[in-house]
Amino acid sequence: MTDDEIRAANRATLERSFGAVSKGDVDAQLEFCTEDLEIRFPYSDPPGHLQGKETIRPYLKRALTTFEFELHLDRIYDLVDPNVLIAEYTSAGRVTTTGKPYANAYVGIVHFRDGQICAQVEYYNPQAAVRALTPD
């Protein structure tokens, strides 16, 4: 495959993964990921680092039970390495425990191996989540 074909395939994988998140379907989301998937959340308090699909699965299930939202890919930036993309995306939805609206903006650095997501670093505003999670 050429670098452009690899980038296109990786973009399609990212779009399908985000589609699964928007449906709250963690199992479908993780079908697009390697077994040794690594996710980092540098802006969470404390900063989060999860590794391994089976460690990440229950974390994501809890998160997507609490946060119901759709993800919208706004921009994807190609890098020299065809197996790394930078994505800007937004979410819009609600928190199930408080009923409050939840919206955020994110920047993700997504790494791919053999057409699957193997690592992601996600930067977002943690205060938006805190406000939505805090009962009135």
Beta strands, then each sheet from edge to edge (+ up, - down):
strand 1: 33-41
strand 2: 48-51
strand 3: 67-78
strand 4: 84-95
strand 5: 101-113
strand 6: 116-124
sheet 1: 2+ 1- 6- 5+ 4- 3+
end
